[in-house]
Amino acid sequence: MNKVEEFEELRPLLFSIAYRILGSVSEAEDAVQETWLRFDGSTTRPTSAKAYLSATVTRISIDVLRSARVRREEYVGPWFPEPLLSDPYQDPARAVELADSVSMAALLLLERLSPLERAVFVLREVFAFGFDEIATAVGRSEAACRQLLVRARRHMEAGRPRFEADRQERQELATRFFDALKDGDVGALRNLLAADVQFVGDGGGKAPQLAKAVMGAENVARLLGTVFPWLLRIDVSFELHEVNGQPGAVFRERDGKVLQALVLDVLDGQVQAIRAVINPDKLAHLGPVGDAWAVDREVRQARRRPN
């Protein structure tokens, strides 16, 4: 194969590595593009294109993450990863690890790690790279990488998310949830929510959102049953979609522009958490983004009109 063919064959893997390290679709795509430029500009042909390209995209992602961490510390409100509708890399032998590692909950846990710990954890636990390859990628000795992995595992195990293993059961519950959401059926929603469920939105100060997380089945059910039916009345629609490997939906305004992505954590037949990504900067890769402020104003006006 020539360079272009080699690179394109490995592009899904490179993106998947970068996304898990960065939690950002746009930054991961940029890291992959920079990796290609370095590969294309290299005058020597590596013995293993996979090893070379994986190491390169990892190093680039670590550098990007180090600068991104400052921005995230100053971020307005809760920070969520950019929603990923489809992971381009598939490996049947590691399907469980791949699915779990891309969930919103897992990516938020990864935020607790240092950039080096995060990279080592992703390469080893998710993609099963050897410690020799990892050491080359992060510029540390194999012994140091093993220590980094031990620390990373300790952090991850302390809060490792658990999800409904049966994909069909998850989807069936999600269908019931979104049917109840569409109907504004507070009772049905309450029955689907865990007692300690939480609803959290990420607007980043660039979209209307709740001032803080809403906690508890009763409060979340009333919020959902009150707000979302009004969105549908002004022709906002939603399509069910896996978001970061979990049941979810993408909401669009009447002209088809994206308003938000909603993702559910499901366990033991109940919704444990609901996360809404509303920040327009995090939705651009899903298509043209709508004006959430305008939609919010239209909903408020509609609610003030007499029936």
C-alpha positions in Angstrom: 0.0 0.0 0.0 1.1 3.6 -0.5 1.1 6.1 2.3 -2.4 7.4 1.6 -3.9 3.8 1.7 -2.0 2.9 4.8 -3.2 6.0 6.6 -6.8 5.7 5.5 -6.9 2.1 6.7 -5.8 3.2 10.1 -7.8 6.5 10.3 -10.7 5.0 12.3 -8.3 3.7 15.0 -6.4 7.0 15.1 -9.6 9.0 15.6 -10.8 6.6 18.3 -7.6 6.9 20.2 -7.6 10.7 19.9 -11.3 11.1 20.9 -10.9 9.0 24.0 -7.9 11.1 25.1 -9.5 14.4 24.2 -13.2 14.0 24.6 -13.7 16.2 21.6 -14.7 15.2 18.0 -13.3 18.4 16.5 -10.0 18.2 18.4 -9.6 14.5 17.6 -10.2 15.2 13.9 -7.5 17.9 14.0 -5.1 15.6 15.8 -5.6 12.9 13.1 -5.1 15.5 10.3 -1.9 16.7 12.0 -0.8 13.1 12.2 -1.3 12.7 8.5 0.8 15.8 7.8 3.7 14.5 9.8 3.4 11.0 8.2 3.2 12.5 4.7 6.1 14.8 5.4 8.4 12.1 6.8 11.2 11.0 4.5 11.6 7.6 6.0 9.0 4.8 6.0 8.3 3.3 9.4 8.6 -0.4 9.9 5.1 -0.4 11.3 2.7 2.3 10.1 0.2 1.4 12.9 2.8 1.8 15.6 4.2 5.1 14.2 0.8 6.7 13.5 -0.7 5.6 16.9 2.3 7.0 18.7 2.1 10.2 16.7 -1.6 10.8 17.3 -1.2 10.0 21.0 1.6 12.5 21.4 -0.3 15.2 19.6 -3.4 14.5 21.7 -1.5 14.7 24.9 -0.2 18.1 23.9 -3.7 19.3 23.0 -5.2 17.9 26.2 -2.6 19.8 28.3 -3.7 23.1 26.9 -7.4 22.1 26.9 -7.4 21.4 30.6 -6.9 25.1 31.4 -9.9 26.0 29.2 -12.0 23.3 30.9 -11.1 24.6 34.4 -12.5 28.0 33.3 -15.5 26.5 31.5 -19.0 27.9 32.4 -21.0 25.2 34.1 -20.5 21.4 33.8 -18.2 20.2 31.0 -19.3 17.2 28.9 -17.5 15.5 26.0 -18.7 16.3 22.5 -21.4 13.8 21.6 -20.2 10.9 19.3 -22.9 9.2 17.3 -20.8 6.5 15.8 -17.3 5.2 16.7 -15.5 4.6 13.4 -13.3 1.9 14.8 -14.7 -1.6 15.4 -12.9 -4.6 16.9 -15.2 -7.6 17.7 -12.6 -8.9 20.1 -12.7 -5.7 22.2 -16.3 -4.6 21.6 -17.2 -4.3 25.3 -14.1 -2.3 26.1 -14.7 0.0 23.1 -18.3 0.6 24.0 -17.8 1.3 27.7 -14.8 3.5 27.2 -16.7 5.9 24.9 -19.6 6.5 27.2 -20.1 10.0 28.6 -19.7 8.6 32.1 -16.4 6.9 31.3 -15.0 10.0 29.5 -15.9 12.2 32.5 -14.0 9.7 34.7 -11.0 10.0 32.4 -11.1 13.7 33.0 -9.8 12.9 36.5 -6.5 11.5 35.1 -3.4 13.4 34.1 -2.8 13.6 30.3 -0.2 10.8 30.5 -2.3 8.6 32.7 -5.2 9.1 30.4 -3.2 8.2 27.3 -1.6 5.1 28.9 -5.0 3.9 30.1 -6.6 4.4 26.7 -3.8 2.6 24.8 -3.6 -0.3 27.2 -7.1 -0.9 28.6 -9.1 0.0 25.5 -6.9 -0.8 22.6 -4.6 -3.5 24.2 -1.3 -1.9 23.0 1.9 -3.5 24.4 3.9 -1.6 27.0 6.8 -1.2 24.5 4.5 0.6 22.1 2.9 2.7 24.9 6.4 3.7 26.1 7.3 4.9 22.7 4.0 6.8 22.3 4.2 8.7 25.6 8.0 9.1 25.8 8.4 7.2 29.1 10.0 3.9 30.1 7.9 0.7 30.2 8.2 0.7 34.0 6.9 4.2 34.3 4.0 3.4 32.0 3.1 0.4 34.2 3.0 2.8 37.2 0.9 5.3 35.3 -1.5 2.5 34.4 -1.8 1.4 38.1 -2.6 5.0 39.1 -5.1 5.4 36.3 -6.9 2.1 37.1 -7.2 3.1 40.7 -8.9 6.4 39.8 -11.1 4.7 37.2 -12.2 1.8 39.4 -13.3 4.2 42.2 -16.1 5.5 40.0 -16.3 3.1 37.1 -19.8 3.4 35.5 -22.0 0.3 35.1 -24.5 0.0 32.3 -27.3 -2.3 31.2 -25.5 -5.1 29.5 -28.4 -6.1 27.3 -28.5 -3.7 24.4 -32.1 -4.6 23.4 -33.3 -3.9 26.9 -31.6 -0.5 26.9 -33.2 0.4 23.6 -36.6 -0.7 24.7 -36.4 1.4 27.9 -35.2 4.4 25.9 -38.1 4.0 23.5 -40.6 4.0 26.4 -38.7 7.0 27.9 -38.9 9.1 24.8 -42.5 8.2 24.2 -43.4 9.4 27.7 -41.3 12.5 27.1 -43.2 13.3 23.9 -46.5 12.9 25.7 -45.4 14.8 28.8 -46.5 11.8 30.9 -44.9 12.7 34.2 -46.1 9.4 35.9 -44.6 7.2 33.1 -41.4 9.2 33.2 -41.2 8.9 37.0 -41.6 5.1 36.8 -38.6 4.9 34.4 -36.2 7.0 36.5 -34.0 5.8 39.3 -34.8 7.4 42.7 -31.5 9.3 42.6 -31.5 10.1 38.9 -29.9 13.4 37.9 -30.4 15.6 34.9 -27.5 17.8 33.9 -27.0 20.2 30.9 -23.9 21.5 29.3 -24.5 24.8 27.6 -21.0 26.3 28.3 -22.6 29.7 28.7 -23.6 29.7 25.0 -27.1 28.2 25.3 -30.0 28.4 27.8 -29.6 25.7 30.4 -30.6 24.9 34.0 -28.6 26.7 36.7 -27.7 23.4 38.3 -28.3 19.7 38.1 -31.8 18.5 38.9 -31.9 15.6 41.3 -34.4 12.9 42.1 -37.1 11.1 40.1 -40.0 13.4 41.0 -38.1 16.6 40.2 -36.6 15.3 37.0 -39.9 13.8 35.8 -41.7 17.1 36.4 -39.0 19.0 34.6 -39.0 16.7 31.6 -42.8 16.5 31.5 -43.2 20.2 31.6 -40.5 21.5 29.2 -40.2 19.0 26.4 -43.8 18.8 25.3 -43.6 22.6 24.7 -40.6 22.1 22.4 -42.6 19.7 20.3 -45.5 22.2 20.1 -43.2 24.6 18.4 -42.1 22.0 15.9 -38.9 20.8 17.6 -38.4 17.2 16.7 -36.1 14.4 17.9 -34.7 11.3 16.4 -33.6 8.4 18.6 -29.9 7.7 18.2 -27.1 6.0 20.1 -24.9 8.8 21.7 -21.5 7.7 22.9 -22.7 4.1 22.8 -25.7 4.8 25.1 -29.4 5.3 24.2 -30.1 8.9 23.3 -31.6 11.4 20.9 -30.7 14.3 18.7 -33.2 17.3 18.9 -33.7 19.6 15.9 -35.6 22.8 15.3 -38.3 23.0 12.6 -35.7 23.6 9.8 -33.6 20.6 10.8 -30.8 22.4 12.6 -29.4 20.7 15.7 -30.4 22.0 19.1 -29.1 19.4 21.5 -28.0 15.8 22.1 -29.6 13.9 25.0 -28.0 10.7 26.4 -29.2 8.3 29.0 -27.3 6.1 31.4 -29.4 2.9 31.9 -28.9 0.3 34.6 -31.2 -2.3 36.3 -34.2 -1.3 34.1 -34.0 2.4 35.0 -32.5 5.7 33.8 -29.7 6.6 36.2 -28.6 9.8 34.6 -29.6 12.2 31.8 -27.1 14.4 30.1 -27.9 17.2 27.6 -25.2 18.7 25.4 -26.6 22.1 24.4 -23.4 24.1 23.8 -23.5 24.9 20.0 -19.7 24.6 19.7 -20.0 20.9 20.6 -22.8 20.2 18.1 -21.3 21.6 14.9 -20.0 18.2 13.8 -23.6 16.9 13.8 -24.8 19.4 11.2 -25.9 23.1 11.1 -26.7 24.3 14.6 -29.9 26.1 15.5 -30.4 29.1 17.7 -31.3 27.6 21.2 -31.9 31.1 22.6 -34.5 31.8 19.9 -36.2 28.4 20.6 -36.2 29.2 24.3 -37.9 32.6 23.7 -40.5 30.9 21.5 -41.3 28.4 24.1 -41.7 31.1 26.8 -44.0 33.0 24.5 -46.1 30.0 23.7 -46.5 29.2 27.4 -47.8 32.7 28.1 -50.5 32.5 25.4 -54.0 31.7 26.6 -55.2 28.2 25.6 
